[in-house]
């Protein structure tokens, strides 16, 4: 009986010390750093006319993903200019993910 308690105690002790290391290894995105987009500007925010303008210092082609507040993707597009049409979105709060080259940004977007 004492042997079982000792083994259980030993097992829990091992898991308590090993779990932070296991959690860190299983989440590779925690090790990746996000490079910000230079000169990122999103306007108007809140959006009222169905168009939002996204400009950066480099103004390269951007990958745009828009998610609702539940995390469900609602729009995905490649943006070559500055003007993004969001007229199909219902009024609410959205998460805007922007990728320009190796740089990334995540912003809140409000549609009225």
N, CA, C and O atoms as a GROMACS GRO file, in nm:
protein
  448
    1UNK      N    1   0.082  -0.119   0.000
    1UNK     CA    2   0.000   0.000   0.000
    1UNK      C    3   0.087   0.126   0.000
    1UNK      O    4   0.060   0.221  -0.074
    2UNK      N    5   0.190   0.126   0.083
    2UNK     CA    6   0.280   0.241   0.088
    2UNK      C    7   0.353   0.257  -0.045
    2UNK      O    8   0.385   0.368  -0.087
    3UNK      N    9   0.381   0.142  -0.110
    3UNK     CA   10   0.449   0.147  -0.238
    3UNK      C   11   0.363   0.221  -0.342
    3UNK      O   12   0.415   0.298  -0.422
    4UNK      N   13   0.233   0.196  -0.340
    4UNK     CA   14   0.143   0.262  -0.436
    4UNK      C   15   0.140   0.412  -0.413
    4UNK      O   16   0.149   0.490  -0.508
    5UNK      N   17   0.130   0.454  -0.287
    5UNK     CA   18   0.128   0.596  -0.256
    5UNK      C   19   0.257   0.662  -0.302
    5UNK      O   20   0.255   0.772  -0.356
    6UNK      N   21   0.367   0.594  -0.280
    6UNK     CA   22   0.496   0.647  -0.321
    6UNK      C   23   0.503   0.662  -0.473
    6UNK      O   24   0.551   0.764  -0.523
    7UNK      N   25   0.454   0.562  -0.548
    7UNK     CA   26   0.455   0.568  -0.693
    7UNK      C   27   0.362   0.677  -0.746
    7UNK      O   28   0.396   0.748  -0.841
    8UNK      N   29   0.244   0.690  -0.686
    8UNK     CA   30   0.151   0.794  -0.726
    8UNK      C   31   0.211   0.931  -0.698
    8UNK      O   32   0.203   1.021  -0.782
    9UNK      N   33   0.270   0.948  -0.582
    9UNK     CA   34   0.335   1.074  -0.545
    9UNK      C   35   0.449   1.106  -0.642
    9UNK      O   36   0.465   1.221  -0.684
   10UNK      N   37   0.526   1.007  -0.676
   10UNK     CA   38   0.636   1.023  -0.770
   10UNK      C   39   0.584   1.063  -0.908
   10UNK      O   40   0.642   1.150  -0.973
   11UNK      N   41   0.478   1.000  -0.954
   11UNK     CA   42   0.419   1.031  -1.084
   11UNK      C   43   0.366   1.175  -1.088
   11UNK      O   44   0.393   1.247  -1.184
   12UNK      N   45   0.292   1.216  -0.985
   12UNK     CA   46   0.240   1.353  -0.980
   12UNK      C   47   0.353   1.455  -0.972
   12UNK      O   48   0.345   1.561  -1.034
   13UNK      N   49   0.456   1.424  -0.898
   13UNK     CA   50   0.571   1.514  -0.890
   13UNK      C   51   0.637   1.531  -1.025
   13UNK      O   52   0.674   1.643  -1.063
   14UNK      N   53   0.653   1.422  -1.099
   14UNK     CA   54   0.712   1.429  -1.232
   14UNK      C   55   0.626   1.514  -1.326
   14UNK      O   56   0.677   1.597  -1.400
   15UNK      N   57   0.494   1.492  -1.323
   15UNK     CA   58   0.404   1.566  -1.411
   15UNK      C   59   0.401   1.714  -1.376
   15UNK      O   60   0.390   1.798  -1.466
   16UNK      N   61   0.410   1.746  -1.248
   16UNK     CA   62   0.408   1.886  -1.207
   16UNK      C   63   0.529   1.961  -1.261
   16UNK      O   64   0.517   2.077  -1.300
   17UNK      N   65   0.645   1.898  -1.262
   17UNK     CA   66   0.765   1.964  -1.312
   17UNK      C   67   0.779   1.955  -1.463
   17UNK      O   68   0.840   2.043  -1.523
   18UNK      N   69   0.724   1.854  -1.524
   18UNK     CA   70   0.740   1.834  -1.668
   18UNK      C   71   0.633   1.906  -1.748
   18UNK      O   72   0.656   1.936  -1.865
   19UNK      N   73   0.516   1.934  -1.691
   19UNK     CA   74   0.406   1.991  -1.768
   19UNK      C   75   0.437   2.128  -1.828
   19UNK      O   76   0.395   2.150  -1.942
   20UNK      N   77   0.506   2.221  -1.763
   20UNK     CA   78   0.537   2.347  -1.831
   20UNK      C   79   0.626   2.327  -1.953
   20UNK      O   80   0.608   2.394  -2.055
   21UNK      N   81   0.720   2.237  -1.945
   21UNK     CA   82   0.808   2.210  -2.060
   21UNK      C   83   0.731   2.144  -2.173
   21UNK      O   84   0.754   2.176  -2.290
   22UNK      N   85   0.641   2.053  -2.140
   22UNK     CA   86   0.561   1.986  -2.242
   22UNK      C   87   0.468   2.086  -2.310
   22UNK      O   88   0.454   2.084  -2.432
   23UNK      N   89   0.405   2.174  -2.233
   23UNK     CA   90   0.314   2.273  -2.289
   23UNK      C   91   0.388   2.369  -2.382
   23UNK      O   92   0.334   2.407  -2.485
   24UNK      N   93   0.508   2.407  -2.346
   24UNK     CA   94   0.584   2.499  -2.428
   24UNK      C   95   0.626   2.434  -2.560
   24UNK      O   96   0.624   2.499  -2.664
   25UNK      N   97   0.664   2.306  -2.557
   25UNK     CA   98   0.706   2.237  -2.678
   25UNK      C   99   0.589   2.212  -2.771
   25UNK      O  100   0.607   2.212  -2.892
   26UNK      N  101   0.469   2.191  -2.718
   26UNK     CA  102   0.355   2.159  -2.802
   26UNK      C  103   0.294   2.282  -2.867
   26UNK      O  104   0.205   2.268  -2.950
   27UNK      N  105   0.338   2.403  -2.832
   27UNK     CA  106   0.286   2.524  -2.889
   27UNK      C  107   0.397   2.598  -2.964
   27UNK      O  108   0.460   2.686  -2.907
   28UNK      N  109   0.423   2.561  -3.091
   28UNK     CA  110   0.532   2.623  -3.163
   28UNK      C  111   0.511   2.771  -3.192
   28UNK      O  112   0.608   2.844  -3.210
   29UNK      N  113   0.385   2.818  -3.196
   29UNK     CA  114   0.361   2.959  -3.222
   29UNK      C  115   0.406   3.046  -3.106
   29UNK      O  116   0.430   3.166  -3.125
   30UNK      N  117   0.419   2.990  -2.987
   30UNK     CA  118   0.466   3.066  -2.873
   30UNK      C  119   0.612   3.103  -2.891
   30UNK      O  120   0.658   3.203  -2.834
   31UNK      N  121   0.686   3.025  -2.968
   31UNK     CA  122   0.826   3.052  -2.990
   31UNK      C  123   0.848   3.150  -3.105
   31UNK      O  124   0.953   3.214  -3.114
   32UNK      N  125   0.750   3.162  -3.193
   32UNK     CA  126   0.762   3.249  -3.309
   32UNK      C  127   0.728   3.392  -3.269
   32UNK      O  128   0.630   3.414  -3.198
   33UNK      N  129   0.806   3.488  -3.312
   33UNK     CA  130   0.777   3.627  -3.283
   33UNK      C  131   0.713   3.692  -3.404
   33UNK      O  132   0.747   3.662  -3.518
   34UNK      N  133   0.620   3.781  -3.378
   34UNK     CA  134   0.549   3.851  -3.484
   34UNK      C  135   0.621   3.980  -3.516
   34UNK      O  136   0.643   4.063  -3.428
   35UNK      N  137   0.659   3.997  -3.644
   35UNK     CA  138   0.722   4.120  -3.687
   35UNK      C  139   0.612   4.219  -3.724
   35UNK      O  140   0.527   4.188  -3.808
   36UNK      N  141   0.611   4.336  -3.663
   36UNK     CA  142   0.503   4.432  -3.693
   36UNK      C  143   0.517   4.490  -3.834
   36UNK      O  144   0.626   4.491  -3.891
   37UNK      N  145   0.407   4.538  -3.887
   37UNK     CA  146   0.405   4.601  -4.019
   37UNK      C  147   0.435   4.749  -4.001
   37UNK      O  148   0.364   4.819  -3.928
   38UNK      N  149   0.538   4.797  -4.068
   38UNK     CA  150   0.579   4.938  -4.055
   38UNK      C  151   0.474   5.031  -4.114
   38UNK      O  152   0.427   5.011  -4.226
   39UNK      N  153   0.438   5.132  -4.037
   39UNK     CA  154   0.347   5.236  -4.084
   39UNK      C  155   0.206   5.191  -4.111
   39UNK      O  156   0.137   5.252  -4.192
   40UNK      N  157   0.160   5.085  -4.044
   40UNK     CA  158   0.025   5.033  -4.067
   40UNK      C  159  -0.080   5.134  -4.021
   40UNK      O  160  -0.077   5.184  -3.908
   41UNK      N  161  -0.172   5.163  -4.112
   41UNK     CA  162  -0.282   5.255  -4.084
   41UNK      C  163  -0.411   5.196  -4.138
   41UNK      O  164  -0.418   5.158  -4.255
   42UNK      N  165  -0.512   5.188  -4.053
   42UNK     CA  166  -0.643   5.134  -4.092
   42UNK      C  167  -0.746   5.242  -4.061
   42UNK      O  168  -0.763   5.282  -3.946
   43UNK      N  169  -0.816   5.289  -4.165
   43UNK     CA  170  -0.913   5.396  -4.146
   43UNK      C  171  -1.025   5.385  -4.248
   43UNK      O  172  -0.999   5.329  -4.355
   44UNK      N  173  -1.143   5.431  -4.226
   44UNK     CA  174  -1.195   5.472  -4.095
   44UNK      C  175  -1.228   5.350  -4.011
   44UNK      O  176  -1.266   5.246  -4.064
   45UNK      N  177  -1.213   5.361  -3.886
   45UNK     CA  178  -1.247   5.253  -3.794
   45UNK      C  179  -1.315   5.318  -3.675
   45UNK      O  180  -1.246   5.375  -3.591
   46UNK      N  181  -1.445   5.312  -3.662
   46UNK     CA  182  -1.542   5.221  -3.721
   46UNK      C  183  -1.574   5.254  -3.867
   46UNK      O  184  -1.574   5.370  -3.908
   47UNK      N  185  -1.600   5.149  -3.944
   47UNK     CA  186  -1.632   5.159  -4.085
   47UNK      C  187  -1.781   5.190  -4.099
   47UNK      O  188  -1.864   5.122  -4.039
   48UNK      N  189  -1.814   5.292  -4.179
   48UNK     CA  190  -1.954   5.326  -4.199
   48UNK      C  191  -1.996   5.318  -4.345
   48UNK      O  192  -2.114   5.299  -4.373
   49UNK      N  193  -1.905   5.330  -4.440
   49UNK     CA  194  -1.941   5.332  -4.581
   49UNK      C  195  -1.915   5.202  -4.655
   49UNK      O  196  -1.930   5.199  -4.777
   50UNK      N  197  -1.878   5.096  -4.586
   50UNK     CA  198  -1.854   4.969  -4.651
   50UNK      C  199  -1.713   4.954  -4.707
   50UNK      O  200  -1.681   4.850  -4.765
   51UNK      N  201  -1.629   5.055  -4.690
   51UNK     CA  202  -1.491   5.050  -4.738
   51UNK      C  203  -1.397   5.088  -4.624
   51UNK      O  204  -1.423   5.181  -4.548
   52UNK      N  205  -1.288   5.013  -4.614
   52UNK     CA  206  -1.183   5.046  -4.517
   52UNK      C  207  -1.053   5.055  -4.595
   52UNK      O  208  -1.030   4.979  -4.689
   53UNK      N  209  -0.967   5.149  -4.557
   53UNK     CA  210  -0.841   5.171  -4.626
   53UNK      C  211  -0.727   5.125  -4.537
   53UNK      O  212  -0.717   5.164  -4.421
   54UNK      N  213  -0.641   5.041  -4.594
   54UNK     CA  214  -0.528   4.986  -4.520
   54UNK      C  215  -0.402   5.029  -4.594
   54UNK      O  216  -0.380   4.991  -4.709
   55UNK      N  217  -0.319   5.107  -4.527
   55UNK     CA  218  -0.194   5.150  -4.590
   55UNK      C  219  -0.077   5.119  -4.498
   55UNK      O  220  -0.090   5.114  -4.376
   56UNK      N  221   0.038   5.097  -4.561
   56UNK     CA  222   0.162   5.070  -4.489
   56UNK      C  223   0.274   5.149  -4.554
   56UNK      O  224   0.254   5.214  -4.657
   57UNK      N  225   0.390   5.144  -4.494
   57UNK     CA  226   0.504   5.215  -4.549
   57UNK      C  227   0.543   5.158  -4.685
   57UNK      O  228   0.570   5.233  -4.779
   58UNK      N  229   0.546   5.025  -4.698
   58UNK     CA  230   0.587   4.960  -4.822
   58UNK      C  231   0.475   4.947  -4.924
   58UNK      O  232   0.501   4.942  -5.044
   59UNK      N  233   0.351   4.942  -4.878
   59UNK     CA  234   0.232   4.922  -4.963
   59UNK      C  235   0.248   4.806  -5.060
   59UNK      O  236   0.218   4.819  -5.179
   60UNK      N  237   0.296   4.692  -5.008
   60UNK     CA  238   0.306   4.570  -5.087
   60UNK      C  239   0.171   4.499  -5.087
   60UNK      O  240   0.078   4.542  -5.019
   61UNK      N  241   0.162   4.390  -5.163
   61UNK     CA  242   0.041   4.308  -5.161
   61UNK      C  243   0.024   4.247  -5.022
   61UNK      O  244   0.121   4.203  -4.961
   62UNK      N  245  -0.100   4.246  -4.974
   62UNK     CA  246  -0.128   4.198  -4.839
   62UNK      C  247  -0.228   4.084  -4.843
   62UNK      O  248  -0.319   4.083  -4.926
   63UNK      N  249  -0.211   3.988  -4.752
   63UNK     CA  250  -0.313   3.884  -4.730
   63UNK      C  251  -0.399   3.932  -4.615
   63UNK      O  252  -0.348   3.963  -4.507
   64UNK      N  253  -0.529   3.938  -4.638
   64UNK     CA  254  -0.623   3.988  -4.538
   64UNK      C  255  -0.718   3.875  -4.499
   64UNK      O  256  -0.774   3.808  -4.586
   65UNK      N  257  -0.735   3.855  -4.370
   65UNK     CA  258  -0.834   3.761  -4.317
   65UNK      C  259  -0.917   3.836  -4.213
   65UNK      O  260  -0.862   3.905  -4.127
   66UNK      N  261  -1.048   3.820  -4.222
   66UNK     CA  262  -1.138   3.882  -4.125
   66UNK      C  263  -1.214   3.771  -4.054
   66UNK      O  264  -1.271   3.682  -4.118
   67UNK      N  265  -1.215   3.778  -3.920
   67UNK     CA  266  -1.282   3.679  -3.836
   67UNK      C  267  -1.388   3.749  -3.752
   67UNK      O  268  -1.370   3.865  -3.713
   68UNK      N  269  -1.499   3.678  -3.725
   68UNK     CA  270  -1.597   3.734  -3.632
   68UNK      C  271  -1.546   3.713  -3.489
   68UNK      O  272  -1.439   3.656  -3.470
   69UNK      N  273  -1.621   3.760  -3.391
   69UNK     CA  274  -1.570   3.752  -3.253
   69UNK      C  275  -1.567   3.611  -3.198
   69UNK      O  276  -1.508   3.587  -3.092
   70UNK      N  277  -1.629   3.517  -3.268
   70UNK     CA  278  -1.622   3.376  -3.228
   70UNK      C  279  -1.503   3.305  -3.291
   70UNK      O  280  -1.478   3.188  -3.263
   71UNK      N  281  -1.428   3.376  -3.376
   71UNK     CA  282  -1.311   3.318  -3.440
   71UNK      C  283  -1.340   3.251  -3.573
   71UNK      O  284  -1.251   3.187  -3.630
   72UNK      N  285  -1.461   3.264  -3.622
   72UNK     CA  286  -1.498   3.202  -3.751
   72UNK      C  287  -1.457   3.296  -3.864
   72UNK      O  288  -1.491   3.415  -3.862
   73UNK      N  289  -1.384   3.244  -3.965
   73UNK     CA  290  -1.345   3.330  -4.077
   73UNK      C  291  -1.466   3.372  -4.158
   73UNK      O  292  -1.550   3.289  -4.194
   74UNK      N  293  -1.476   3.503  -4.187
   74UNK     CA  294  -1.590   3.554  -4.263
   74UNK      C  295  -1.547   3.613  -4.397
   74UNK      O  296  -1.630   3.628  -4.487
   75UNK      N  297  -1.420   3.648  -4.412
   75UNK     CA  298  -1.371   3.703  -4.539
   75UNK      C  299  -1.221   3.681  -4.548
   75UNK      O  300  -1.148   3.697  -4.450
   76UNK      N  301  -1.176   3.645  -4.669
   76UNK     CA  302  -1.033   3.623  -4.693
   76UNK      C  303  -1.003   3.677  -4.832
   76UNK      O  304  -1.074   3.645  -4.928
   77UNK      N  305  -0.899   3.760  -4.844
   77UNK     CA  306  -0.870   3.821  -4.972
   77UNK      C  307  -0.723   3.862  -4.983
   77UNK      O  308  -0.652   3.868  -4.883
   78UNK      N  309  -0.680   3.888  -5.104
   78UNK     CA  310  -0.549   3.947  -5.132
   78UNK      C  311  -0.576   4.094  -5.165
   78UNK      O  312  -0.661   4.124  -5.249
   79UNK      N  313  -0.505   4.184  -5.101
   79UNK     CA  314  -0.525   4.327  -5.123
   79UNK      C  315  -0.404   4.383  -5.196
   79UNK      O  316  -0.292   4.381  -5.144
   80UNK      N  317  -0.427   4.434  -5.317
   80UNK     CA  318  -0.317   4.489  -5.397
   80UNK      C  319  -0.307   4.641  -5.381
   80UNK      O  320  -0.198   4.697  -5.392
   81UNK      N  321  -0.417   4.706  -5.356
   81UNK     CA  322  -0.416   4.851  -5.335
   81UNK      C  323  -0.432   4.882  -5.187
   81UNK      O  324  -0.370   4.818  -5.102
   82UNK      N  325  -0.514   4.981  -5.159
   82UNK     CA  326  -0.538   5.020  -5.019
   82UNK      C  327  -0.683   4.999  -4.977
   82UNK      O  328  -0.712   4.994  -4.857
   83UNK      N  329  -0.773   4.987  -5.072
   83UNK     CA  330  -0.916   4.985  -5.043
   83UNK      C  331  -0.968   4.842  -5.027
   83UNK      O  332  -0.952   4.759  -5.116
   84UNK      N  333  -1.031   4.816  -4.912
   84UNK     CA  334  -1.089   4.685  -4.884
   84UNK      C  335  -1.240   4.700  -4.870
   84UNK      O  336  -1.287   4.780  -4.789
   85UNK      N  337  -1.315   4.624  -4.948
   85UNK     CA  338  -1.461   4.629  -4.944
   85UNK      C  339  -1.511   4.536  -4.834
   85UNK      O  340  -1.489   4.415  -4.839
   86UNK      N  341  -1.578   4.593  -4.735
   86UNK     CA  342  -1.636   4.514  -4.626
   86UNK      C  343  -1.787   4.532  -4.620
   86UNK      O  344  -1.849   4.513  -4.516
   87UNK      N  345  -1.848   4.569  -4.734
   87UNK     CA  346  -1.992   4.596  -4.737
   87UNK      C  347  -2.075   4.472  -4.713
   87UNK      O  348  -2.193   4.482  -4.677
   88UNK      N  349  -2.017   4.352  -4.733
   88UNK     CA  350  -2.092   4.228  -4.710
   88UNK      C  351  -2.098   4.189  -4.562
   88UNK      O  352  -2.174   4.100  -4.524
   89UNK      N  353  -2.019   4.256  -4.479
   89UNK     CA  354  -2.018   4.223  -4.336
   89UNK      C  355  -2.133   4.292  -4.264
   89UNK      O  356  -2.165   4.408  -4.291
   90UNK      N  357  -2.196   4.218  -4.173
   90UNK     CA  358  -2.301   4.277  -4.091
   90UNK      C  359  -2.236   4.363  -3.982
   90UNK      O  360  -2.122   4.338  -3.945
   91UNK      N  361  -2.307   4.462  -3.932
   91UNK     CA  362  -2.250   4.546  -3.828
   91UNK      C  363  -2.205   4.463  -3.707
   91UNK      O  364  -2.277   4.374  -3.662
   92UNK      N  365  -2.087   4.494  -3.656
   92UNK     CA  366  -2.033   4.422  -3.543
   92UNK      C  367  -1.884   4.443  -3.527
   92UNK      O  368  -1.825   4.530  -3.591
   93UNK      N  369  -1.825   4.364  -3.442
   93UNK     CA  370  -1.682   4.372  -3.414
   93UNK      C  371  -1.614   4.251  -3.478
   93UNK      O  372  -1.661   4.138  -3.466
   94UNK      N  373  -1.503   4.277  -3.546
   94UNK     CA  374  -1.429   4.173  -3.617
   94UNK      C  375  -1.280   4.181  -3.584
   94UNK      O  376  -1.231   4.283  -3.535
   95UNK      N  377  -1.211   4.073  -3.611
   95UNK     CA  378  -1.066   4.068  -3.596
   95UNK      C  379  -1.008   4.067  -3.737
   95UNK      O  380  -1.046   3.985  -3.821
   96UNK      N  381  -0.916   4.158  -3.762
   96UNK     CA  382  -0.854   4.175  -3.893
   96UNK      C  383  -0.709   4.128  -3.883
   96UNK      O  384  -0.630   4.185  -3.808
   97UNK      N  385  -0.674   4.025  -3.961
   97UNK     CA  386  -0.536   3.976  -3.964
   97UNK      C  387  -0.476   4.017  -4.098
   97UNK      O  388  -0.531   3.988  -4.204
   98UNK      N  389  -0.362   4.083  -4.090
   98UNK     CA  390  -0.296   4.135  -4.209
   98UNK      C  391  -0.156   4.076  -4.216
   98UNK      O  392  -0.084   4.072  -4.117
   99UNK      N  393  -0.119   4.029  -4.335
   99UNK     CA  394   0.016   3.976  -4.357
   99UNK      C  395   0.073   4.045  -4.480
   99UNK      O  396   0.016   4.039  -4.588
  100UNK      N  397   0.188   4.110  -4.461
  100UNK     CA  398   0.257   4.178  -4.571
  100UNK      C  399   0.401   4.128  -4.572
  100UNK      O  400   0.482   4.167  -4.488
  101UNK      N  401   0.432   4.042  -4.667
  101UNK     CA  402   0.565   3.980  -4.670
  101UNK      C  403   0.580   3.890  -4.548
  101UNK      O  404   0.499   3.800  -4.526
  102UNK      N  405   0.684   3.914  -4.470
  102UNK     CA  406   0.706   3.835  -4.348
  102UNK      C  407   0.652   3.904  -4.224
  102UNK      O  408   0.667   3.853  -4.112
  103UNK      N  409   0.589   4.020  -4.241
  103UNK     CA  410   0.534   4.095  -4.129
  103UNK      C  411   0.386   4.065  -4.112
  103UNK      O  412   0.315   4.040  -4.210
  104UNK      N  413   0.341   4.067  -3.988
  104UNK     CA  414   0.200   4.037  -3.956
  104UNK      C  415   0.147   4.135  -3.853
  104UNK      O  416   0.221   4.189  -3.771
  105UNK      N  417   0.016   4.156  -3.859
  105UNK     CA  418  -0.051   4.240  -3.759
  105UNK      C  419  -0.193   4.188  -3.739
  105UNK      O  420  -0.254   4.135  -3.832
  106UNK      N  421  -0.244   4.205  -3.619
  106UNK     CA  422  -0.381   4.170  -3.585
  106UNK      C  423  -0.445   4.293  -3.523
  106UNK      O  424  -0.393   4.348  -3.426
  107UNK      N  425  -0.558   4.335  -3.578
  107UNK     CA  426  -0.626   4.456  -3.531
  107UNK      C  427  -0.775   4.430  -3.516
  107UNK      O  428  -0.830   4.337  -3.575
  108UNK      N  429  -0.839   4.513  -3.436
  108UNK     CA  430  -0.984   4.507  -3.419
  108UNK      C  431  -1.047   4.598  -3.524
  108UNK      O  432  -0.999   4.709  -3.549
  109UNK      N  433  -1.155   4.551  -3.586
  109UNK     CA  434  -1.227   4.629  -3.686
  109UNK      C  435  -1.374   4.636  -3.645
  109UNK      O  436  -1.435   4.534  -3.615
  110UNK      N  437  -1.428   4.755  -3.644
  110UNK     CA  438  -1.568   4.775  -3.608
  110UNK      C  439  -1.643   4.818  -3.733
  110UNK      O  440  -1.605   4.915  -3.799
  111UNK      N  441  -1.751   4.747  -3.764
  111UNK     CA  442  -1.835   4.779  -3.880
  111UNK      C  443  -1.969   4.827  -3.826
  111UNK      O  444  -2.034   4.758  -3.747
  112UNK      N  445  -2.011   4.946  -3.870
  112UNK     CA  446  -2.140   5.003  -3.826
  112UNK      C  447  -2.240   4.994  -3.936
  112UNK      O  448  -2.355   5.036  -3.919
   0.00000   0.00000   0.00000
